[in-house]
Amino acid sequence: MTREKSLFDSTDPREEAAADARAEADVKAGRLIGHAAVKRWVASWGTAKPLRRPHVGD
């Protein structure tokens, strides 16, 4: 039985470098979502009133 590759099995250095560059550009431009906003959103899953997905600046 062979194991199917997961999304975390990528070993293409060019792909990783491109993803890192995109992330660095987002950070420099301030395109961030705060940890607290994500935490509130995840905590609301499965409740009667789930929150909307957080957006940049939240």
Secondary structure as UniProt FT lines:
FT   HELIX           7..9
FT   HELIX           13..29
FT   HELIX           35..44
FT   TURN            45..46
FT   TURN            56..57
//
